């Protein structure tokens, strides 16, 4: 199968792009179980692109139940080097209005019960996550969204909460006082897993609501989230098509070497089973 260097993790309406040609569906096995759904691969503007529905088709997987390790590992096994996350988010700033798009540059983890790493079990890895989103890919994504004519904001801190419930007002006001800009439920652990897999990762965050802090707006609801997200589906599709066309081939990013100085365990002490299971990620550093 032809390698796929660009992938998109998103929800309904994003993976079924009408302009895809030579479409095939795959479900790679992983040491961490099954990915959320089959991965749809097709040609878009001359580039092979993979699409994975984060919550499964029909939106049947809760944020805390998403097998992000399987999702990222499966995409890595296809050859993916650049990964776009299409996410719904709430706004914690007046100027980030519903139906705007944000390309965040920082991340705050406020989750509590998710596996956050591929590693452990005798293999200790400390990746750098000072810059959690790939700056180069984020800039390319920003330009791709800007070309659609949509209102897009560059930069911002994305706080990820456990969910699946929405915030209380006390929590929402606290997040604002902390300096958070947008809020969602899925950027963690995708960002750190993508870095461990040496994949460039950027987020196209679609603002669906003002969370619950805004006194003159209705509190966030499923109906509002779905309505505003669906209104932006066309923009998301066009932005992805733009990126598939404009993203240079053969980019060598520091993200693609994230593990080079991150493995601290002495090579001889790493269990053989772990070496075999994670060979896709670390094999080139253990040879």
ABEGO torsion letter per residue (X at the ends): XBBBABBBBBBBGAABBAABBGBBBBBBBBAAEBBABBBBBBBBGGBBBBBBBAAEBGGABBAAABBAAAAAAAAAAAGBABBBBBBBBBBABAABBBGBBBBBABBBBABAABBABABEGGBBBBBBAABABBAAAAAAAAAAAAAAGBBBBBEEBBBBBAOABBBBAAAAAAAAAAGBABBBAAAOAAAAAAAAAGBBBBBBBBBABAEAABAABBBBBAAAAAAAAAAAAAAAAAAAAAAAAABBBGBBBAAAAAAAAABABBAAABBAAAAAAAAAAAAAAAX
